[in-house]
Amino acid sequence: MKSSEIQKTLSSLSSSFRWLSVTIVALVLLIMFFMFQMTLSEVMPNQTVISTENKPILAMPDTNFTHLWQAPADWRLMQVDAETKKKIQYGEQLIAHTAEYLGPNGSVKIISNGMNCQNCHLDAGRKAWGNNYGAVEATYPKFRARSGKIENQVKRVNDCFERSLNGNTLDSNSREMQSILAYIKWLGSDVPKKKIPRGAGIFKVPMLSRASDPANGKLVYEAKCQTCHQANGAGVLAENTKAYTYPPLWGKHSYNTGAGLFRISNLAGYVKYNMPLGVNYDSPQLSNEEAWDVAAFINSMPRPEKDLSNDWPDVASKPFDHPFGPYTDPFTEEQHKFGPYKAIKDWHKSHDKKKNQLNKTPIASL
């Protein structure tokens, strides 16, 4: 073969190789692009994909679950003086193991029902959306419509002892009260005054368009709750008989009718993002409907009663789901307890607006 023909052949092969290389690179890039698109289309926790004409659109995460309040890290206790550190640590123990110190067989005093504060304020009041103490120090003292007075932190703690723990109050100057206050103050030390951080308290679950159904809630309870809290709702008492491994949800050792969790909206939000035990806000097991219904079932069961005659001196300020009359609206106790609530809230919005307008009307024009 002549030299010119060899060069021509080599040139042709080189050109073919270049085109083959370009084709392979293009195919690799195309495959990577499709893999990237598939990754984007996957639904991550707290994300949803909405399909419009078969075109997936990625929805952003629910911002209610981002940048949530966090309790101060334990290592920061090294920055406080020794006496304050002792109070904070003892206060945490009192919150986590209340019954061992202040329960029916308590080592310090007998003033409560055997439940721990931690049963309602999870992880000793540290858990986001777990009915935590993140906003307490920042928002108290404050006016509370339930008492019709300005309340301080001492009153707030003792309310829990009288209602959720169905017991008696602590002396404001006692070592136990001062330690609980020190711990709550420590948890809220990063929260600016008058601010409520995201993730504080209990998440507000959207209301149903129907009444909550205790009968359906019983089925949810049997499937999701009774393994720990037992079929009779009595919980499981620890071997030392001083506290509960799993707290009672009704019966004589549970919270009474004046407790915050006796409002179904509060209990629904609490169980939605915390129960069954181990559930977190980013991995709930219950639907909104199941949360409302199981809350209705639990709060329809017998429990200790509290004298509420001094609560809500301004009757009009009662919450929409306060289960005991009298009311200023025309709705029944049953509807206030179980719902549906929209009609109640709409009625109050309309009448409150008229009331405010009337209050702004000059007397001379009446």
NUPALUM-653673 format. One line per 5 residues: for each residue x, y negated, z negated of N, C-alpha, C. Coordinates in steps of 0.001 Angstrom, whole numbers, plus 500000, padded with zeros to 6 digits. Layout:
X:Y:Z:X:Y:Z:X:Y:Z ~ ...
***
This chain:
500865:501190:500000:500000:500000:500000:500900:498761:500000 ~ 500491:497789:500834:501282:496582:500917:501183:495770:499639 ~ 502223:494954:499420:502283:494108:498212:501112:493168:498120 ~ 500701:492607:499246:499573:491655:499238:498273:492340:498850 ~ 498118:493603:499317:496903:494346:498984:496863:494711:497508
498047:495038:496952:498123:495376:495522:497735:494174:494679 ~ 498276:492994:495051:497962:491771:494311:496468:491438:494392 ~ 495922:491694:495599:494484:491422:495777:493641:492340:494891 ~ 494045:493604:494816:493316:494584:493995:493406:494218:492509 ~ 494622:493851:492063:494823:493465:490661:494021:492231:490299
493985:491292:491244:493218:490056:491004:491733:490365:490848 ~ 491253:491316:491691:489837:491705:491619:489527:492386:490291 ~ 490451:493259:489847:490246:493940:488569:490273:492960:487402 ~ 491194:491994:487483:491294:490984:486411:490016:490172:486323 ~ 489468:489820:487483:488216:489040:487511:487059:489844:486928
487021:491135:487288:485954:492010:486761:486077:492150:485250 ~ 487344:492258:484779:487558:492396:483334:487101:491153:482585 ~ 487390:489983:483163:486953:488735:482528:485439:488677:482435 ~ 484757:489038:483495:483285:489029:483479:482743:490035:482461 ~ 483408:491198:482377:482990:492205:481402:483173:491686:479972
484284:490986:479729:484549:490425:478398:483500:489389:478027 ~ 483199:488528:478997:482194:487483:478759:480836:488118:478461 ~ 480511:489174:479211:479222:489852:479014:479146:490482:477622 ~ 480249:491125:477190:480271:491759:475863:480123:490716:474769 ~ 480852:489602:474894:480758:488528:473896:479338:487988:473828
478716:487788:475006:477344:487274:475049:476380:488236:474370 ~ 476566:489544:474626:475696:490532:473996:475862:490531:472475 ~ 477114:490430:472017:477378:490404:470566:476702:489192:469929 ~ 476835:488025:470574:476206:486800:470052:474691:486928:470022 ~ 474137:487562:471066:472685:487737:471130:472203:488657:470011
472952:489740:469758:472590:490677:468686:472659:489971:467338 ~ 473727:489176:467121:473863:488437:465859:472709:487453:465668 ~ 472284:486811:466761:471167:485860:466680:469887:486564:466245 ~ 469609:487729:466846:468394:488465:466490:468456:488977:465052 ~ 469633:489401:464607:469771:489845:463217:469533:488693:462251
470016:487496:462613:469788:486312:461785:468302:485982:461704 ~ 467614:486072:462836:466169:485809:462854:465417:486811:461999 ~ 465832:488082:462061:465176:489109:461241:465395:488840:459759 ~ 466600:488377:459409:466888:488059:458005:465997:486934:457521 ~ 465829:485905:458361:464971:484779:457976:463534:485180:457787
463092:486170:458539:461683:486553:458490:461344:487417:457286 ~ 462373:487887:456554:462100:488692:455369:461531:487826:454272 ~ 460589:488359:453515:459977:487609:452420:460806:487792:451160 ~ 461364:486704:450645:462123:486731:449402:461176:486505:448238 ~ 461611:486728:446967:460750:486471:445810:460220:485051:445821
458925:484886:445549:458239:483596:445529:458195:482940:446896 ~ 458315:483740:447988:458175:483206:449322:457054:483957:450024 ~ 456437:483308:450993:455417:483964:451785:455662:483663:453244 ~ 455273:484596:454119:455356:484378:455553:453950:484246:456101 ~ 453672:483144:456763:452361:482887:457333:452461:483087:458836
451613:483920:459388:451665:484205:460812:450692:483319:461574 ~ 451211:482568:462573:450370:481746:463435:450627:482184:464856 ~ 449652:482802:465474:449774:483331:466830:451013:484228:466950 ~ 451151:485103:465964:452228:486078:465931:453624:485469:465811 ~ 453681:484185:465421:454978:483549:465206:455186:483354:463705
456129:484088:463094:456325:483969:461646:456897:482614:461261 ~ 456323:482022:460221:456816:480756:459694:457215:480990:458250 ~ 458448:480693:457914:458940:480922:456565:458490:479804:455648 ~ 457797:480168:454569:457374:479177:453575:458449:479050:452513 ~ 458655:477839:452024:459656:477597:450989:459202:478212:449669
460159:478523:448779:459786:479063:447469:458886:478099:446713 ~ 458033:478656:445876:457161:477845:445027:458040:477037:444073 ~ 457966:475697:444197:458865:474853:443404:458520:474863:441920 ~ 457370:475435:441546:457074:475578:440123:458076:476500:439441 ~ 458769:477311:440204:459663:478304:439637:461134:477986:439894
461449:476742:440192:462841:476349:440366:463212:475282:439352 ~ 464482:475244:439011:465019:474246:438070:464243:474259:436753 ~ 464017:475449:436220:463254:475572:434983:464125:475271:433760 ~ 463452:474867:432689:464133:474597:431432:464887:475828:430953 ~ 466053:475610:430394:466832:476683:429781:467245:476257:428374
467217:477204:427470:467649:476929:426095:469156:476707:426056 ~ 469643:475956:425087:471093:475755:424964:471816:477090:424765 ~ 472983:477212:425357:473789:478426:425195:474276:478562:423756 ~ 474403:479793:423303:474802:480048:421911:476172:479460:421572 ~ 477077:479429:422556:478426:478944:422255:478410:477491:421802
477358:476755:422155:477294:475345:421781:477076:475144:420276 ~ 476701:476223:419583:476561:476122:418133:477901:475802:417459 ~ 478994:476054:418164:480309:475719:417614:480488:474207:417484 ~ 479635:473452:418184:479780:472002:418185:479018:471320:417050 ~ 478223:472091:416297:477463:471491:415202:478123:471831:413873
477792:471059:412834:478400:471312:411530:477886:472627:410950 ~ 478618:473153:409980:478351:474489:409442:476964:474601:408822 ~ 476522:473569:408108:475222:473623:407444:474083:473655:408466 ~ 474184:472816:409501:473159:472796:410551:473139:474120:411304 ~ 474309:474673:411560:474397:475964:412251:473680:477049:411465
473868:477063:410141:473188:478050:409300:471678:477914:409399 ~ 471199:476674:409358:469750:476436:409452:469216:476932:410791 ~ 469903:476598:411861:469459:477002:413203:469399:478520:413314 ~ 470431:479189:412837:470483:480649:412941:469415:481317:412073 ~ 469189:480767:410885:468132:481324:410027:466762:481047:410639
466597:479870:411213:465334:479545:411883:465025:480489:413018 ~ 466054:480854:413782:465850:481810:414877:465418:483164:414342 ~ 466033:483598:413243:465650:484868:412627:464194:484833:412154 ~ 463778:483709:411593:462396:483576:411121:461404:483636:412270 ~ 461762:483072:413408:460886:483105:414585:460842:484513:415177
461996:485158:415272:462072:486479:415907:461549:487596:415005 ~ 461719:487449:413693:461370:488524:412755:460539:487963:411593 ~ 459556:487185:411926:458734:486488:410922:458215:487432:409845 ~ 457675:488566:410271:457025:489475:409325:457986:490024:408284 ~ 459238:490212:408648:460200:490764:407688:460468:489795:406535
460280:488510:406808:460500:487494:405770:459187:487007:405146 ~ 458128:486865:405989:456916:486178:405547:455635:486980:405792 ~ 455766:488250:406168:454599:489080:406443:454040:489754:405203 ~ 453106:490693:405373:452474:491391:404246:453476:492104:403325 ~ 454620:492504:403882:455685:493111:403075:456971:492298:403185
456806:490989:403314:457947:490115:403533:458868:489992:402342 ~ 460146:489738:402615:461151:489650:401559:461198:488282:400895 ~ 460614:487250:401537:460654:485893:400982:459304:485481:400410 ~ 458264:485699:401185:456925:485254:400796:455903:486045:401593 ~ 454706:486193:401065:453642:486921:401770:452588:485911:402206
452701:485458:403472:451760:484418:403930:451209:484667:405334 ~ 451507:485806:405973:451060:486000:407354:450583:487425:407594 ~ 450156:487687:408832:449433:488922:409142:450295:490093:409603 ~ 451603:489912:409692:452465:490990:410163:452974:490804:411573 ~ 452410:489838:412305:452946:489522:413622:454152:488602:413458
454965:488524:414493:456100:487610:414528:455769:486410:415416 ~ 456347:485260:415122:456175:484105:416014:456575:484486:417438 ~ 457598:485339:417547:458104:485771:418840:457076:486560:419647 ~ 456067:487120:419012:455039:487845:419763:454275:486926:420708 ~ 454158:485661:420344:453478:484690:421208:454469:483755:421899
455625:483513:421266:456662:482636:421811:457860:483524:422153 ~ 457848:484055:423375:458763:485139:423740:460231:484740:423676 ~ 461055:485754:423415:462502:485570:423300:462812:484461:422295 ~ 462103:484510:421166:462260:483520:420091:462059:482095:420596 ~ 461097:481948:421530:460771:480618:422043:461708:480108:423105
462469:481015:423737:463465:480613:424733:463043:480876:426182 ~ 462031:481679:426392:461734:482147:427753:460909:481140:428545 ~ 461345:480848:429772:460594:479956:430653:459214:480530:430930 ~ 458190:479689:430795:456785:480070:430947:456380:481143:429936 ~ 457193:481361:428913:456878:482356:427885:456359:481712:426620
455655:480564:426762:455128:479828:425607:456289:479372:424720 ~ 457327:478819:425379:458555:478451:424674:458413:477117:423930 ~ 459469:476774:423201:459494:475552:422391:460229:474403:423077 ~ 460471:474516:424362:461306:473543:425063:460866:472100:424929 ~ 459553:471849:424860:459053:470471:424857:458626:469984:423478
458721:470816:422452:458169:470445:421144:458868:469220:420553 ~ 460175:469262:420466:460913:468159:419833:460740:466855:420618 ~ 460639:466972:421943:460520:465779:422785:459135:465134:422722 ~ 458114:465903:422392:456735:465376:422476:456062:465151:421132 ~ 456681:465608:420052:456119:465384:418710:456967:464364:417973
456318:463580:417084:454888:463527:416736:454036:463039:417926 ~ 452789:463500:417959:451868:463061:419000:450430:463228:418525 ~ 449533:462512:419201:448108:462633:418897:447583:463923:419506 ~ 446815:464684:418697:446188:465907:419197:444688:465811:418969 ~ 443964:465998:420055:442509:465856:419987:441880:466910:419088
442522:468062:418953:441935:469119:418130:441755:468669:416682 ~ 442731:467957:416159:442618:467452:414787:442137:466009:414747 ~ 442251:465319:415884:441886:463909:415924:442904:463038:415217 ~ 444144:463554:415040:445172:462824:414299:446520:462932:415010 ~ 447437:462090:414586:448819:462230:415032:449467:463325:414191
450032:464316:414865:450632:465453:414179:452150:465457:414373 ~ 452865:465884:413350:454317:466047:413467:454664:467519:413637 ~ 455951:467805:413682:456397:469174:413911:455986:470111:412775 ~ 455967:469617:411542:455554:470448:410406:454118:470923:410591 ~ 453245:470013:410970:451834:470360:411191:451710:471389:412324
452525:471199:413364:452448:472121:414504:452869:473532:414097 ~ 453935:473647:413333:454395:474966:412871:453349:475601:411961 ~ 452817:474829:411030:451828:475378:410095:450523:475749:410784 ~ 450184:475060:411872:449023:475478:412665:449197:476902:413155 ~ 450416:477236:413593:450675:478599:414063:450541:479611:412928
451020:479247:411746:450891:480160:410609:449425:480382:410243 ~ 448609:479352:410323:447201:479473:409936:446349:480123:411018 ~ 446746:480003:412278:445906:480456:413387:446464:481717:414047 ~ 447601:481609:414674:448166:482777:415368:448592:483868:414398 ~ 449115:483472:413227:449520:484454:412215:448457:484647:411147
447304:483999:411331:446151:484159:410438:446573:484160:408963 ~ 447387:483170:408606:447930:483152:407252:447832:481801:406581 ~ 448831:481495:405767:448875:480254:405004:450068:479414:405428 ~ 450060:478165:404999:451098:477232:405435:452384:477399:404626 ~ 453472:476914:405226:454759:476828:404556:454923:475446:403941
455551:475374:402796:455873:474078:402202:456836:473339:403131 ~ 456557:472063:403374:457361:471301:404328:458821:471172:403901 ~ 459082:471247:402601:460449:471104:402097:461155:472437:401873 ~ 460485:473536:402162:461082:474852:401932:462245:475106:402889 ~ 463126:475981:402470:464254:476351:403328:463757:476925:404645
462681:477702:404582:462152:478345:405788:461614:477316:406783 ~ 460815:476363:406311:460281:475347:407216:461412:474498:407798 ~ 462338:474076:406982:463436:473242:407457:464307:473985:408470 ~ 464454:475280:408295:465249:476073:409241:464513:476260:410558 ~ 463206:476493:410499:462410:476608:411728:462468:475299:412501
462329:474181:411799:462386:472870:412449:463756:472624:413082 ~ 464822:473036:412384:466177:472862:412926:466355:473675:414206 ~ 465810:474897:414217:465917:475757:415402:465131:475179:416578 ~ 463914:474714:416321:463097:474127:417393:463759:472862:417935 ~ 464318:472055:417043:465033:470852:417475:466234:471219:418339
466954:472272:417948:468106:472743:418712:467695:473177:420112 ~ 466601:473911:420226:466153:474373:421541:465808:473214:422469 ~ 465297:472131:421905:464913:470984:422729:465940:469880:422786 ~ 467178:470191:422397:468187:469134:422277:468574:468497:423605 ~ 468322:469152:424736:468682:468583:426038:467499:467904:426730
466339:467905:426096:465134:467356:426730:464933:465900:426298 ~ 464847:464967:427249:464633:463558:426897:463300:463357:426182 ~ 463247:462374:425309:462031:462082:424551:460874:461790:425505 ~ 459703:462292:425138:458454:462106:425884:458426:462841:427228 ~ 459383:463711:427469:459420:464467:428720:459037:465928:428474
458322:466505:429429:457986:467933:429378:458728:468611:430527 ~ 459725:469424:430244:460495:470044:431323:459698:471117:432052 ~ 460046:471314:433305:459406:472379:434080:459727:473727:433448 ~ 458697:474539:433273:458888:475848:432656:458553:475866:431180 ~ 458195:474692:430620:457825:474648:429200:456416:475207:429005
456193:475827:427862:454848:476290:427510:454385:477472:428335 ~ 453144:477365:428841:452496:478459:429583:452110:477976:430967 ~ 452353:478805:431974:451995:478455:433340:450474:478426:433500 ~ 449970:477432:434208:448528:477307:434432:448125:478105:435674 ~ 447479:479215:435454:447036:480063:436562:445814:479426:437233
445749:479397:438567:444584:478824:439245:443278:479454:438770 ~ 442252:478610:438620:440959:479105:438140:440265:479967:439198 ~ 439435:480872:438729:438638:481700:439623:437365:480959:440012 ~ 436793:481350:441141:435515:480775:441560:434343:481501:440899 ~ 434655:482532:440147:433650:483311:439423:434001:483331:437943
433128:483907:437147:433416:484074:435725:434438:485204:435547 ~ 435266:485091:434535:436163:486194:434185:435332:487388:433743 ~ 435791:488587:434073:434994:489793:433868:435657:490712:432831 ~ 435154:490738:431590:435745:491609:430568:435703:493089:430929 ~ 434661:493510:431645:434553:494927:432020:435685:495317:432967
435968:494461:433940:437096:494738:434827:438405:494590:434064 ~ 438442:493646:433128:439630:493461:432310:439956:494679:431477 ~ 438943:495407:431046:439162:496640:430277:439924:497663:431121 ~ 439596:497743:432401:440295:498666:433301:441750:498250:433474 ~ 441967:496935:433593:443341:496423:433702:444116:496746:432422
443467:496554:431279:444103:496830:429991:444500:498300:429895 ~ 443617:499174:430279:443903:500610:430198:445051:501011:431111 ~ 445153:500333:432253:446196:500684:433218:447545:500053:432890 ~ 447528:498851:432319:448764:498077:432190:449194:497776:430758 ~ 448272:497844:429793:448568:497296:428464:448517:498300:427319
447643:499283:427416:447376:500102:426233:448521:501062:425895 ~ 449433:501294:426819:450595:502124:426497:451361:501530:425314 ~ 451479:500213:425286:452187:499546:424184:451234:499123:423064 ~ 450124:498513:423435:449239:497922:422429:448162:498882:421932 ~ 448130:500078:422511:447227:501158:422096:445776:500909:422528
445039:502009:422631:443653:501944:423108:442771:501112:422189 ~ 443106:501098:420900:442288:500335:419948:442803:498911:419737 ~ 443817:498525:420509:444354:497173:420426:445142:496882:419173 ~ 445422:497894:418359:446041:497678:417054:447564:497603:417100 ~ 448164:497800:418272:449601:497737:418374:450299:498913:417728
451618:498794:417601:452426:499862:417002:453272:499254:415887 ~ 453074:499751:414681:453822:499269:413525:455207:499914:413507 ~ 456235:499120:413214:457601:499639:413144:457755:500597:411972 ~ 458800:501393:411989:459016:502401:410951:459180:501783:409565 ~ 459730:500568:409526:459914:499936:408212:458618:499370:407647
457544:499439:408435:456194:498970:408069:456151:497471:407751 ~ 457196:496756:408079:457213:495315:407810:456774:494495:409021 ~ 456912:495045:410209:456623:494284:411430:456075:495225:412499 ~ 455664:494653:413605:455130:495423:414722:456149:495534:415838 ~ 456329:496732:416336:457114:496918:417546:456352:496343:418725
455057:496623:418771:454147:496015:419745:452979:495430:418961 ~ 452698:494137:419117:451728:493470:418240:450281:493849:418539 ~ 449417:493740:417543:447982:493972:417753:447366:492830:418548 ~ 446508:493148:419498:445856:492125:420322:444458:491788:419831 ~ 443913:492635:418972:442664:492305:418281:442635:493094:416978
441606:492882:416198:441538:493521:414890:442060:492608:413798 ~ 442045:493086:412564:442315:492236:411400:443750:491744:411299 ~ 444675:492339:412034:446071:491901:411958:446491:491062:413169 ~ 445535:490664:413992:445849:489882:415182:445569:488395:414946 ~ 445775:487593:415982:445509:486150:415886:444016:485897:415721
443679:484791:415084:442264:484516:414809:441635:483633:415883 ~ 440381:483292:415691:439609:482572:416711:440031:481112:416867 ~ 440930:480632:416013:441424:479274:416153:442754:479185:416877 ~ 443333:480321:417254:444649:480344:417900:444575:479821:419328 ~ 445701:479296:419790:445752:478783:421155:445494:479854:422192
445951:481093:421945:445737:482167:422908:444302:482683:422915 ~ 443460:482185:421999:442060:482571:422067:441337:481811:423183 ~ 441967:480789:423718:441459:480169:424948:441900:481038:426120 ~ 440951:481473:426934:441246:482437:427988:442230:481879:429014 ~ 442175:480572:429304:443108:480016:430285:444549:480153:429791
444768:479966:428500:446113:480119:427947:446575:481573:427994 ~ 445693:482482:427594:446068:483895:427585:446299:484416:428996 ~ 445490:483955:429968:445665:484393:431354:447032:483979:431888 ~ 447441:482739:431619:448752:482289:432063:449885:483017:431369 ~ 449654:483333:430113:450671:484029:429323:450896:485446:429860
449820:486200:430090:449992:487585:430538:450425:487650:432002 ~ 450008:486681:432810:450334:486713:434237:451842:486780:434463 ~ 452601:485959:433752:454034:485868:434016:454915:486467:432919 ~ 454302:487236:432015:455102:487845:430948:454765:489302:430653 ~ 453636:489787:431156:453183:491121:430808:452850:491946:432053
453042:493282:431994:453558:494080:430885:454965:493648:430492 ~ 455370:494017:429271:456638:493582:428709:457784:493837:429687 ~ 458596:492808:429896:459709:492901:430834:459464:492156:432120 ~ 458205:491822:432395:457862:491059:433592:458378:489634:433441 ~ 458808:489053:434546:459277:487679:434551:458425:486859:435515
458597:485538:435488:457780:484674:436337:458025:484912:437829 ~ 459197:485458:438182:459484:485689:439596:459155:487110:440044 ~ 458570:487916:439125:458211:489282:439516:456945:489740:438788 ~ 455833:489014:438924:454612:489384:438204:454010:490679:438735 ~ 453323:491388:437858:452623:492617:438257:451125:492394:438416
450583:491418:437701:449144:491190:437716:448773:490119:438738 ~ 447654:490323:439410:447102:489265:440259:446455:488216:439359 ~ 446112:487068:439932:445417:486041:439149:444105:486577:438584 ~ 443372:487313:439410:442088:487865:438966:442276:488839:437803 ~ 443290:489696:437906:443547:490658:436824:443946:489939:435533
444736:488865:435670:445166:488109:434489:443969:487484:433782 ~ 443074:486856:434535:441876:486253:433940:440991:487327:433299 ~ 440811:488428:433999:439892:489457:433509:440424:490157:432255 ~ 441711:490470:432233:442249:491139:431047:442271:490183:429863 ~ 442479:488900:430120:442403:487902:429048:440984:487834:428495
440007:487910:429379:438603:487884:428945:438282:489113:428102 ~ 438805:490265:428510:438556:491487:427738:439175:491390:426343 ~ 440439:491009:426269:441140:490936:424982:440433:489962:424044 ~ 440050:488803:424571:439428:487790:423716:437935:488020:423473 ~ 437392:489078:424050:436011:489444:423724:435958:490486:422607
437128:490953:422182:437198:491967:421139:437228:491310:419750 ~ 436804:492052:418704:436716:491463:417352:438086:491098:416788 ~ 438096:490008:416024:439327:489517:415419:438970:488621:414243 ~ 439922:488236:413405:439595:487343:412291:439020:486011:412773 ~ 438087:485479:411994:437487:484193:412336:438100:483093:411477
438205:481925:412072:438728:480764:411339:437653:479693:411282 ~ 437583:478988:410182:436669:477859:410050:437162:476718:410938 ~ 436405:476417:411975:436798:475393:412946:435969:474118:412789 ~ 435292:473988:411653:434364:472850:411480:435079:471504:411511 ~ 436377:471487:411208:437110:470220:411233:437863:469992:412544
437767:470960:413447:438407:470799:414757:437569:469906:415661 ~ 438241:469244:416591:437602:468443:417634:436583:467450:417067 ~ 437036:466501:416236:436110:465493:415715:435429:464697:416826 ~ 436113:464527:417945:435479:463968:419135:435071:465141:420013 ~ 433805:465502:419951:433311:466698:420648:433596:466627:422146
433548:465427:422704:433751:465263:424149:435168:465641:424585 ~ 436099:465718:423630:437485:466021:423991:437789:467518:424007 ~ 436801:468348:423737:437045:469795:423765:437484:470240:425162 ~ 438431:471180:425256:438840:471688:426566:437702:472446:427245 ~ 437824:472584:428558:436760:473223:429342:436498:474654:428903
437529:475341:428349:437331:476748:427969:437325:476932:426452 ~ 437024:475866:425696:436855:476059:424256:435566:476842:424036 ~ 435630:478005:423361:434493:478930:423371:433401:478670:422348 ~ 433509:477567:421598:432498:477303:420569:431928:475896:420722 ~ 430571:475814:420678:429899:474526:420740:429961:473811:419407
429347:472628:419309:428534:471984:420341:429393:471323:421417 ~ 428736:470981:422543:429391:470316:423656:428597:469072:424043 ~ 429244:468199:424769:428534:467036:425311:427975:467329:426698 ~ 428341:468467:427266:427842:468843:428591:426726:469877:428452 ~ 426033:470192:429552:424877:471104:429471:425210:472586:429611
426503:472958:429589:426883:474344:429856:426921:475181:428570 ~ 426726:476472:428724:426615:477384:427579:427981:477748:426999 ~ 427948:478296:425789:429187:478795:425190:429804:479897:426046 ~ 428970:480757:426592:429488:481858:427399:430221:481338:428632 ~ 429659:480310:429278:430340:479774:430454:431619:479041:430048
431603:478375:428910:432823:477724:428440:433897:478759:428128 ~ 433500:479920:427665:434487:480948:427322:434985:481692:428548 ~ 434076:482161:429400:434453:483042:430501:434473:482363:431869 ~ 433860:481179:432011:433758:480553:433316:432503:481009:434054 ~ 432343:480580:435321:433286:479772:436092:433404:478341:435541
434609:477784:435673:434923:476525:435007:434801:475295:435896 ~ 434787:475480:437211:434821:474316:438105:433650:473375:437850 ~ 432468:473929:437666:431289:473079:437444:431443:472257:436163 ~ 432047:472871:435134:432260:472163:433869:433238:471009:434070 ~ 434340:471296:434759:435350:470256:434981:434812:469149:435877
434035:469517:436893:433443:468503:437780:432467:467614:437014 ~ 431671:468210:436132:430706:467439:435340:431436:466407:434486 ~ 432496:466850:433826:433236:465936:432957:433959:464861:433757 ~ 434487:465221:434905:435162:464222:435726:434188:463129:436141 ~ 432988:463538:436542:431970:462571:436965:431507:461704:435796
431210:462324:434651:430689:461569:433504:431764:460719:432834 ~ 432995:461210:432819:434081:460412:432254:434329:459171:433105 ~ 434193:459324:434430:434365:458182:435320:433290:457136:435072 ~ 432029:457589:434923:430938:456655:434642:431121:455990:433288 ~ 431587:456791:432305:431810:456257:430962:432887:455181:430973
433966:455432:431714:435047:454456:431803:434601:453179:432495 ~ 433767:453334:433543:433254:452157:434230:432354:451346:433314 ~ 431529:452035:432521:430629:451366:431598:431422:450597:430536 ~ 432496:451209:430047:433317:450564:429048:434006:449315:429567 ~ 434218:449252:430897:434876:448093:431487:433894:446992:431877
432580:447299:431776:431563:446321:432171:431409:445255:431120 ~ 431510:443949:431482:431336:442872:430500:429976:442949:429795 ~ 429963:442717:428491:428728:442835:427708:427656:441896:428245 ~ 428038:440715:428719:427047:439715:429178:426245:440209:430349 ~ 426771:441181:431089:426065:441664:432284:425115:442793:431963
425110:443298:430714:424252:444436:430378:422836:443985:430104
***
